[in-house]
Amino acid sequence: MRILVSALALWALAGSAVAAQAPSAAEAGKDALAQAKAPRTLYVCEADAMTRRAFAREHGQVEFVTAKQAQAKGEVWAQPKCITSAEARRLQKQKLASR
């Protein structure tokens, strides 16, 4: 009986160890592809100190981008970025003009 319990315990531990292994290269490639296709997030932010602190607390580093940078192709952002209201209007105008 003890041998059976020990065998079952080893079998359960081996199964959990296999499940905890690192993902395969194919899975890592799928994750990278999904990240590359992920939309870039922009927030319209004011440039005051209070807004900067709040954004940094929620999302990390505060980085403002221009409308031109926001439309750049092939660039992947790891975290959201800020855009001023004037640049947001410019971006909206550029998107409407390109339709």
N, C-alpha and C positions, 0 to 999 in steps of 0.2 A: 504494500500500500504506500509506504514512504517513497519507494522508487517511482511509483506512478505520479504522486504529488510533485516530486522533484522534477520529473520529466515534463509535466504540465507547466510548472513554473518556469523552467528553462525555455520551453517552447514559447510561452507568453512573452518573456523578456527578449527572445530573439526576434519575435514579430515586431515588438515596439522599437527595437534597435534598427531594423530594416526600414520602418516607416519614418524614422527620424533622420535618415541619411540625407545628404545634400541633393538638391534637384539635379536632374541630368542636364547635359549641354543643350538638348533640344528644348527643355522647359525654360532654361535660362535665355535661349534665343527668342522664344515666344514672349517672355517678359520684356525683353529689350525692344522687340517689335511693337508690343502694345504700348510701351512708354513712348516710343517715337511717334506713334499715331495719336497719343493723348493730346487733347487740346491744351493750349497754354492759357493760364488763368490770369486775367488782368483785373485789378481793382482800381476804381477812380478814387484817388487819395488827395488830400490836401497836403501841403508841404510843411505844416506846422509841427511843432515838437510833440504835441499830444497824439496826433495821428501817427506819427512815426513810431512812437513808443508802443502804441496799441498794435500796429501792424507787425512790429518786430516781435512783440510778445506772442502773437498768434501764428506768424508765418516765418519767423527767423529774420534774415537780413532784409532791409528795406532797399529796394532798387527801383528807381524810376526809369521808364523806357519811353521812347518817342513813338509816334504813330508808325514811322518808317521801321523802327526796330520790331514793333509788334507784328508787322506784316511780313517780316523776313521769313523765307521758306527754309525748312530743314533744320531749324534751331529748336532744341529741346530744352525746356525749362524744368528744373527740379522742384521749384517752388513758385508760388504766385508772385507777380510783380505789380508795381503801382504805375499809374498813368495819371497825369493831371487832367483836369476837366477840359482844358483847351486842346490838349493832345487827343483826348477821347473824341471831341467833336471833329477834329482833323481826321482821325481814323475812320469815323463814321462816314464822313464826306468821301474819303478815298474808297471805301468799300462800295458806296452807292455809285460812284463814278465808274468803278470797274465792272459793274453789272451790265 
